[in-house]
């Protein structure tokens, strides 16, 4: 038999920043479809289009992560 204190259901709330889900939509859905269509049309191969659909967004994510790290390390001018 459960006590009254044990009946409290606890749950976690995860806060996802807006830039994370915007990045997901841009890279995975739009970028993936663009890579798929571009590679399918140029190579006339469905398998190559699917591979580009998988690899393209991963490449975009890698490039954006490297760009974010690079912009953090830019030296700032001294205050005047």
C-alpha positions in Angstrom: 0.0 0.0 0.0 1.4 3.4 -1.0 1.5 6.2 1.4 0.2 9.6 0.7 3.7 11.1 0.1 4.5 8.4 -2.5 1.5 9.2 -4.6 3.0 12.5 -5.8 4.0 12.1 -9.4 7.2 13.9 -10.2 8.1 14.9 -13.8 11.0 16.7 -15.4 10.7 19.7 -17.6 13.2 20.0 -20.4 13.7 23.5 -21.8 14.9 23.5 -25.4 16.2 26.8 -26.7 14.5 28.1 -29.8 17.7 28.1 -31.8 18.1 24.3 -31.3 14.7 23.4 -32.9 15.1 26.0 -35.6 18.5 24.5 -36.4 17.0 21.1 -36.5 14.3 22.1 -38.9 16.8 24.0 -41.1 19.4 21.3 -41.2 17.5 18.0 -41.0 14.3 18.8 -42.9 15.2 21.6 -45.4 18.9 20.8 -45.8 18.3 17.1 -46.0 15.7 17.5 -48.7 17.8 19.9 -50.7 20.9 17.6 -50.6 18.6 14.6 -51.6 17.1 16.4 -54.5 20.3 18.0 -55.7 22.3 14.7 -55.6 19.4 12.6 -57.0 19.1 14.9 -60.0 22.8 15.3 -60.7 23.8 11.6 -60.3 20.5 10.0 -61.4 20.8 7.6 -58.5 18.2 7.1 -55.7 20.8 5.5 -53.4 23.2 8.5 -53.8 20.4 10.9 -53.0 19.5 9.0 -49.8 23.2 8.9 -48.8 23.4 12.7 -49.4 20.2 13.1 -47.4 21.9 11.4 -44.4 25.4 12.9 -44.8 24.5 16.5 -45.8 22.9 17.6 -42.6 25.7 16.0 -40.6 28.2 18.0 -42.6 26.2 21.2 -42.0 26.0 20.6 -38.2 29.8 20.0 -38.1 30.5 23.2 -40.0 28.2 25.3 -37.8 29.7 23.9 -34.7 33.2 24.7 -35.9 32.0 28.2 -36.9 30.5 28.7 -33.4 33.8 27.7 -31.8 35.8 29.9 -34.2 33.7 33.0 -33.4 34.2 32.6 -29.7 38.0 32.7 -30.1 38.1 35.9 -32.1 40.2 38.5 -30.3 38.3 41.6 -29.3 39.7 45.1 -29.6 40.8 46.7 -26.3 38.2 49.0 -24.8 38.8 52.7 -25.4 
